[in-house]
Amino acid sequence: RHSFPTRRSSDLLRKARAWDYWLHLKDYPSAHAILFREKNQVVSPELFRQVGLWIVSEGLSASQQSGDFDLLICESRFVRPIKGDKLGRVHYSNERIQRLRS
């Protein structure tokens, strides 16, 4: 699987530790974030929901911000930039999906 974040996301991904979470709105380019956490910190579904809704509000235009969204949640260790790709796309694996409604 792959995603289409912007070049800035690769900079953000480089700052992430292996156990930090990479969050991305499925099917929406550039709608992503890194959730920094302590190594064994458990993150609640509610916190994922709050961060996901923040990504919706900050990453999408006003006309795109209503409806249901699939939030991809993946530890940063499973996200890799596509080698040689100028668009900043990534491959990811071991993701889980949380459904959001805004």
C-alpha contacts under 8 A as a table, 3 or more apart, distances in Angstrom:
res1	aa1	res2	aa2	distance
1	R	91	H	5.55
1	R	92	Y	5.74
1	R	93	S	6.81
2	H	89	R	6.80
2	H	90	V	5.24
2	H	91	H	4.11
2	H	92	Y	5.81
3	S	26	K	7.85
3	S	27	D	7.91
3	S	29	P	7.22
3	S	89	R	5.48
3	S	90	V	5.30
3	S	91	H	6.47
3	S	92	Y	7.62
4	F	28	Y	7.85
4	F	29	P	4.98
4	F	30	S	6.53
4	F	87	L	7.29
4	F	88	G	6.66
4	F	89	R	4.39
4	F	90	V	6.63
5	P	8	R	7.84
5	P	9	S	5.96
5	P	29	P	5.24
5	P	30	S	4.14
5	P	31	A	6.92
5	P	32	H	7.09
5	P	87	L	7.64
5	P	88	G	5.90
5	P	89	R	5.54
5	P	90	V	7.42
6	T	9	S	5.51
6	T	10	S	7.50
6	T	29	P	7.40
6	T	30	S	5.31
6	T	87	L	6.45
6	T	88	G	5.30
6	T	89	R	7.19
7	R	10	S	5.56
7	R	11	D	7.09
7	R	86	K	7.97
7	R	87	L	6.43
7	R	88	G	4.63
8	R	11	D	5.17
8	R	12	L	6.35
8	R	88	G	7.89
9	S	12	L	4.86
9	S	13	L	5.91
9	S	30	S	7.75
9	S	32	H	7.56
9	S	33	A	7.86
9	S	88	G	7.24
10	S	13	L	4.87
10	S	14	R	6.17
10	S	81	P	7.01
10	S	88	G	6.43
11	D	14	R	5.24
11	D	15	K	6.75
12	L	15	K	5.33
12	L	16	A	6.64
12	L	34	I	7.15
13	L	16	A	5.13
13	L	22	W	7.81
13	L	34	I	7.27
13	L	76	S	7.17
14	R	17	R	7.93
16	A	19	W	7.97
16	A	20	D	5.93
16	A	34	I	6.99
16	A	36	F	6.99
16	A	76	S	6.58
17	R	20	D	5.37
17	R	36	F	7.80
17	R	76	S	6.72
17	R	77	R	7.53
18	A	75	E	6.53
18	A	76	S	5.08
18	A	77	R	4.36
19	W	37	R	7.44
19	W	38	E	7.86
19	W	39	K	5.89
19	W	75	E	5.52
19	W	76	S	6.19
19	W	77	R	6.68
20	D	34	I	6.85
20	D	35	L	5.85
20	D	36	F	4.89
20	D	37	R	5.62
20	D	38	E	7.80
20	D	39	K	7.68
20	D	75	E	5.66
20	D	76	S	5.63
21	Y	34	I	5.57
21	Y	35	L	4.94
21	Y	36	F	6.54
21	Y	37	R	7.75
21	Y	73	I	6.54
21	Y	74	C	5.55
21	Y	75	E	4.43
21	Y	76	S	5.49
22	W	32	H	7.28
22	W	33	A	5.98
22	W	34	I	4.61
22	W	35	L	6.38
22	W	72	L	7.93
22	W	73	I	6.01
22	W	74	C	5.28
22	W	75	E	5.84
22	W	76	S	5.42
22	W	79	V	7.70
23	L	32	H	5.34
23	L	33	A	5.18
23	L	34	I	6.04
23	L	35	L	7.31
23	L	52	G	7.49
23	L	71	L	6.63
23	L	72	L	5.52
23	L	73	I	4.87
23	L	74	C	6.54
24	H	31	A	5.73
24	H	32	H	4.12
24	H	33	A	6.55
24	H	52	G	7.99
24	H	71	L	5.73
24	H	72	L	5.08
24	H	73	I	6.89
25	L	28	Y	5.63
25	L	29	P	7.87
25	L	31	A	5.56
25	L	32	H	6.37
25	L	52	G	7.63
25	L	55	I	7.66
25	L	56	V	7.75
25	L	69	F	6.67
25	L	70	D	5.85
25	L	71	L	4.77
25	L	72	L	6.10
26	K	69	F	7.24
26	K	70	D	5.52
26	K	71	L	6.17
26	K	72	L	6.31
28	Y	31	A	5.78
30	S	59	G	6.80
31	A	55	I	6.07
31	A	56	V	7.20
31	A	59	G	4.89
31	A	60	L	7.05
32	H	55	I	6.39
32	H	59	G	7.54
33	A	55	I	7.07
37	R	41	Q	6.25
38	E	41	Q	5.10
43	V	47	L	6.55
43	V	48	F	7.21
44	S	47	L	5.31
44	S	48	F	6.54
45	P	48	F	5.05
45	P	49	R	6.10
46	E	49	R	4.90
46	E	50	Q	6.19
47	L	50	Q	5.02
47	L	51	V	6.17
48	F	51	V	5.19
48	F	52	G	5.92
49	R	52	G	4.97
49	R	53	L	6.11
49	R	98	Q	7.78
49	R	100	L	6.65
50	Q	53	L	5.20
50	Q	54	W	6.24
51	V	54	W	4.94
51	V	55	I	6.26
52	G	55	I	5.04
52	G	56	V	6.33
52	G	71	L	6.41
52	G	100	L	7.27
53	L	56	V	4.91
53	L	57	S	6.22
53	L	100	L	7.39
53	L	102	S	6.89
54	W	57	S	5.09
54	W	58	E	6.00
55	I	58	E	5.18
55	I	59	G	5.28
55	I	60	L	7.64
56	V	59	G	5.38
56	V	60	L	5.53
56	V	65	Q	6.10
57	S	60	L	6.07
57	S	61	S	7.77
57	S	62	A	7.75
57	S	65	Q	6.58
60	L	63	S	7.96
60	L	64	Q	5.87
60	L	65	Q	6.20
61	S	64	Q	5.35
61	S	65	Q	6.53
62	A	65	Q	5.34
63	S	66	S	7.28
65	Q	102	S	6.88
66	S	101	R	7.60
66	S	102	S	5.39
67	G	101	R	5.74
67	G	102	S	5.70
68	D	99	R	6.92
68	D	100	L	5.50
68	D	101	R	4.43
68	D	102	S	6.50
69	F	99	R	5.82
69	F	100	L	4.98
69	F	101	R	6.33
70	D	97	I	6.10
70	D	98	Q	5.85
70	D	99	R	4.75
70	D	100	L	6.13
71	L	97	I	5.45
71	L	98	Q	5.12
71	L	99	R	6.13
71	L	100	L	6.84
72	L	95	E	6.20
72	L	96	R	5.88
72	L	97	I	4.78
72	L	98	Q	6.72
73	I	95	E	5.41
73	I	96	R	5.29
73	I	97	I	6.07
73	I	98	Q	7.52
74	C	78	F	6.70
74	C	79	V	7.46
74	C	92	Y	7.57
74	C	93	S	7.31
74	C	94	N	6.39
74	C	95	E	4.52
74	C	96	R	6.58
75	E	78	F	5.80
75	E	79	V	7.33
75	E	94	N	7.93
75	E	95	E	7.65
76	S	79	V	5.24
77	R	80	R	7.81
78	F	92	Y	5.53
78	F	93	S	5.51
78	F	94	N	6.67
79	V	90	V	6.50
79	V	91	H	5.76
79	V	92	Y	4.42
79	V	93	S	6.85
80	R	90	V	5.36
80	R	91	H	5.25
80	R	92	Y	6.37
81	P	85	D	7.79
81	P	88	G	6.72
81	P	89	R	6.01
81	P	90	V	4.14
81	P	91	H	6.21
82	I	85	D	5.53
82	I	88	G	7.32
82	I	89	R	5.88
82	I	90	V	5.08
82	I	91	H	6.28
85	D	88	G	6.04
85	D	89	R	6.63
86	K	89	R	7.91
92	Y	95	E	7.22
